[in-house]
Amino acid sequence: MTVERAILLTVGGLIIVSVLLAVSVNINWLWLTGVLGAHLVQASFTGMCPVVMMFKRLGLPSKPGFT
């Protein structure tokens, strides 16, 4: 698994979990979905993402682009 795929898996999983929690527990869980979306937009402009740094420290290889 590469850093890029790990990010997609992590963010996608968190979005699904937050939506399920919003439906079953409390609508305020949608704030997590909004924060994740805002962070993705911010990371696309700045290139800075703490989760990417964490995955790189864990030793995941980086492979730019999608194939």
Contact map, one row per residue, 1 for C-alpha under 8 A:
1110110000000000000000000000000000000000000000000000000000011000000
1111110000000000000000000000000000000000000000000000000000011110000
1111111000000000000000000000000000000000000000000001001100011110000
0111111100000000000000000000000000000000000000000000000000000111000
1111111110000000000000000000000000000000000000000000000000000000000
1111111111000000000000000000000000000000000000000000001000000000000
0011111111100000000000000000000000000000000000000011000000000000000
0001111111110000000000000000000000000000000000000000000000000000000
0000111111111000000000000000000000000000000000000000000000000000000
0000011111111100000000000000000000000000000000000000000000000000000
0000001111111110000000000000000000010000000000000000000000000000000
0000000111111111000000000000000000000000000000000000000000000000000
0000000011111111100000000000000000000000000000000000000000000000000
0000000001111111110000000000000010000000000000000000000000000000000
0000000000111111111000000000000110010000000000000000000000000000000
0000000000011111111100000000000000000000000000000000000000000000000
0000000000001111111110000000000000000000000000000000000000000000000
0000000000000111111111000000110110000000000000000000000000000000000
0000000000000011111111100000110010000000000000000000000000000000000
0000000000000001111111110000000000000000000000000000000000000000000
0000000000000000111111111110100000000000000000000000000000000000000
0000000000000000011111111111110000000000000000000000000000000000000
0000000000000000001111111110000000000000000000000000000000000000000
0000000000000000000111111100000000000000000000000000000000000000000
0000000000000000000011111110000000000000000000000000000000000000000
0000000000000000000011111111100000000000000000000000000000000000000
0000000000000000000011101111110000000000000000000000000000000000000
0000000000000000000001000111111000000000000000000000000000000000000
0000000000000000011011000111111110000000000000000000000000000000000
0000000000000000011001000011111111000000000000000000000000000000000
0000000000000000000000000001111111100000000000000000000000000000000
0000000000000010010000000000111111110000000000000000000000000000000
0000000000000110011000000000111111111000000000000000000000000000000
0000000000000000000000000000011111111100000000000000000000000000000
0000000000000000000000000000001111111110000000000000000000000000000
0000000000100010000000000000000111111111000000000000000000000000000
0000000000000000000000000000000011111111100000000000000000000000000
0000000000000000000000000000000001111111110000000000000000000000000
0000000000000000000000000000000000111111111000000000000000000000000
0000000000000000000000000000000000011111111100000000000000000000000
0000000000000000000000000000000000001111111110000000000000000000000
0000000000000000000000000000000000000111111111100000000000000000000
0000000000000000000000000000000000000011111111111000000000000000000
0000000000000000000000000000000000000001111111100000000000000000000
0000000000000000000000000000000000000000111111100000000000000000000
0000000000000000000000000000000000000000011111110000000000000000000
0000000000000000000000000000000000000000011111111000000000000000000
0000000000000000000000000000000000000000001001111100000000000000000
0000000000000000000000000000000000000000001000111111100000000000000
0000000000000000000000000000000000000000000000011111110000000000000
0000001000000000000000000000000000000000000000001111111000000000000
0010001000000000000000000000000000000000000000001111111100000000000
0000000000000000000000000000000000000000000000001111111110000000000
0000000000000000000000000000000000000000000000000111111111000000000
0010010000000000000000000000000000000000000000000011111111110000000
0010000000000000000000000000000000000000000000000001111111111100000
0000000000000000000000000000000000000000000000000000111111110000000
0000000000000000000000000000000000000000000000000000011111110000000
0000000000000000000000000000000000000000000000000000001111111000000
1110000000000000000000000000000000000000000000000000001111111100000
1110000000000000000000000000000000000000000000000000000100111110000
0111000000000000000000000000000000000000000000000000000100011111000
0111000000000000000000000000000000000000000000000000000000001111100
0001000000000000000000000000000000000000000000000000000000000111110
0000000000000000000000000000000000000000000000000000000000000011111
0000000000000000000000000000000000000000000000000000000000000001111
0000000000000000000000000000000000000000000000000000000000000000111
